[in-house]
Amino acid sequence: MRRISSAVHIRDTVDRVWAVLTDFERFHEWNPFLVEATGEAVPGARLTLRFRLPDSGREMVFRPTVLDSEPGRLLRWRGRFGVPGVFDGVHSFELTPLDGGTQVVQTERFSGLLVPFSGSVITPSEQGFQHLTDALKARVESSGVPARDLD
């Protein structure tokens, strides 16, 4: 198993961060790592995500299943390459109120037979995670940027 993560403190509420994080249709406007996304943040839903690796620009599309969606707290999905146990990834965003803002921790746990041979994807993804969390912070904290209405 291999784990990568990044974290950021955002000077805004968990509700505001959640609204931007789950507005998949607008990812292309601000997200340098997950450059396109469709679907809904609902357990059992399938997402379609296109990610771009830093530096190389190489893009890949995957269709993970949402495992957990707790507004303002947790979004987690699982993606697989082929059958279970070959190359699985569980991706999560955890939001925690902290110091008048929101602490966001993004993590992915990779498991499966191909993980030891997947450094060309996993290693640059770690840098992509940091780019994503930094861009999320900039998007949420910038004034006047619309977010999806809260439910």
GIQUIGI-V133276 format. One record per residue. N is the residue number from 0. PSI is psi in whole degrees, -180 to 180 (* if undefined). Layout:
[[N PSI] [N PSI]]
This chain:
[[0 150] [1 144] [2 137] [3 155] [4 166] [5 158] [6 155] [7 149] [8 127] [9 131] [10 68] [11 173] [12 159] [13 -34] [14 -42] [15 -44] [16 -45] [17 -43] [18 -43] [19 -42] [20 -31] [21 6] [22 71] [23 -35] [24 -20] [25 4] [26 -39] [27 -20] [28 -25] [29 -19] [30 112] [31 -9] [32 -57] [33 88] [34 -10] [35 138] [36 140] [37 155] [38 -173] [39 147] [40 68] [41 130] [42 133] [43 -17] [44 149] [45 133] [46 155] [47 118] [48 133] [49 123] [50 152] [51 122] [52 136] [53 152] [54 -58] [55 -28] [56 1] [57 135] [58 148] [59 149] [60 138] [61 161] [62 79] [63 164] [64 131] [65 124] [66 -45] [67 142] [68 100] [69 99] [70 131] [71 4] [72 -51] [73 132] [74 124] [75 138] [76 162] [77 130] [78 152] [79 148] [80 108] [81 -139] [82 157] [83 139] [84 -7] [85 -56] [86 102] [87 145] [88 130] [89 116] [90 137] [91 151] [92 120] [93 129] [94 132] [95 128] [96 132] [97 128] [98 45] [99 10] [100 -148] [101 129] [102 126] [103 125] [104 122] [105 129] [106 148] [107 133] [108 118] [109 138] [110 161] [111 170] [112 -33] [113 -7] [114 -45] [115 -18] [116 12] [117 23] [118 -29] [119 -16] [120 -44] [121 -45] [122 -50] [123 -22] [124 -32] [125 -42] [126 -39] [127 -37] [128 -46] [129 -40] [130 -41] [131 -50] [132 -37] [133 -42] [134 -36] [135 -45] [136 -49] [137 -41] [138 -48] [139 -42] [140 -16] [141 140] [142 146] [143 4] [144 120] [145 148] [146 159] [147 142] [148 142] [149 141] [150 *]]
